[in-house]
Amino acid sequence: MLYITLGATMFKNDYGTVIEKWKVDLIMSRARRLGFRRQDLEDAQQQIVIALLAFEYDPERSNGATEETAVTALIDHQLLTLR
């Protein structure tokens, strides 16, 4: 099982090969940047992973945006909706 440590809080979410680690790391980074409290991070992460699993990056329709840019926009939108 993968444990993510953030300060004194330990997260137990383990997504294995379901979603790339960089996306999970980006969720946590963006959530902290937007001021999410430690006790809310794990729930936010779970909600956003669901949205990311439904998202399919298509470079043909991206208007030049990279996958990272598109994923960042989706994460930020989800985080602002959760606030």
C-alpha positions as CSV (number, residue, x, y, z in Angstrom):
1,M,0.0,0.0,0.0
2,L,1.2,3.5,-0.9
3,Y,1.3,6.0,1.9
4,I,1.7,9.7,1.1
5,T,3.0,11.8,4.0
6,L,2.2,15.5,4.2
7,G,3.4,17.0,7.4
8,A,1.9,15.1,10.3
9,T,-0.9,13.7,8.1
10,M,-0.5,10.3,6.3
11,F,-2.7,9.5,3.3
12,K,-3.6,5.9,2.6
13,N,-5.0,6.3,-0.9
14,D,-3.4,3.7,-3.2
15,Y,-4.2,4.0,-6.8
16,G,-1.6,1.5,-8.1
17,T,-1.7,1.5,-11.9
18,V,-5.2,3.1,-12.1
19,I,-3.8,6.6,-12.4
20,E,-0.3,7.9,-12.9
21,K,1.5,9.1,-9.8
22,W,2.3,12.5,-11.3
23,K,-1.4,13.2,-11.5
24,V,-2.0,12.3,-7.8
25,D,1.0,14.4,-6.9
26,L,-0.4,17.3,-8.9
27,I,-3.7,17.0,-7.1
28,M,-2.0,17.4,-3.7
29,S,0.2,20.2,-4.9
30,R,-2.7,22.2,-6.4
31,A,-4.9,21.6,-3.3
32,R,-2.2,22.8,-0.9
33,R,-1.7,25.9,-3.2
34,L,-5.4,26.6,-3.0
35,G,-5.4,26.5,0.8
36,F,-7.1,23.1,1.4
37,R,-6.7,22.0,5.0
38,R,-4.9,18.7,5.7
39,Q,-8.1,17.0,6.9
40,D,-9.8,17.8,3.6
41,L,-7.0,16.7,1.2
42,E,-7.7,13.0,1.1
43,D,-11.4,13.5,0.3
44,A,-10.6,16.1,-2.4
45,Q,-8.0,13.7,-3.9
46,Q,-10.6,10.9,-4.1
47,Q,-13.2,13.1,-5.8
48,I,-10.7,14.4,-8.3
49,V,-9.3,11.0,-9.2
50,I,-12.8,10.0,-10.2
51,A,-13.0,13.0,-12.5
52,L,-9.5,12.3,-13.9
53,L,-10.5,8.7,-14.7
54,A,-13.5,10.0,-16.8
55,F,-11.2,12.5,-18.6
56,E,-9.5,11.5,-21.8
57,Y,-6.8,13.8,-23.2
58,D,-7.0,14.2,-27.0
59,P,-4.1,16.1,-28.5
60,E,-6.2,16.7,-31.6
61,R,-8.8,18.7,-29.7
62,S,-6.4,20.3,-27.1
63,N,-5.8,23.6,-29.0
64,G,-2.1,23.1,-28.4
65,A,-2.4,22.4,-24.6
66,T,-0.2,19.7,-23.2
67,E,-1.7,16.8,-21.2
68,E,-0.3,18.4,-18.1
69,T,-1.9,21.7,-18.8
70,A,-5.3,20.1,-19.4
71,V,-5.0,17.9,-16.3
72,T,-4.0,21.0,-14.2
73,A,-7.1,22.9,-15.5
74,L,-9.4,20.0,-14.6
75,I,-7.9,19.6,-11.2
76,D,-8.1,23.3,-10.5
77,H,-11.8,23.4,-11.6
78,Q,-12.6,20.4,-9.4
79,L,-10.9,21.9,-6.4
80,L,-12.7,25.2,-6.8
81,T,-16.0,23.3,-7.1
82,L,-15.2,21.4,-3.8
83,R,-14.5,24.6,-1.8
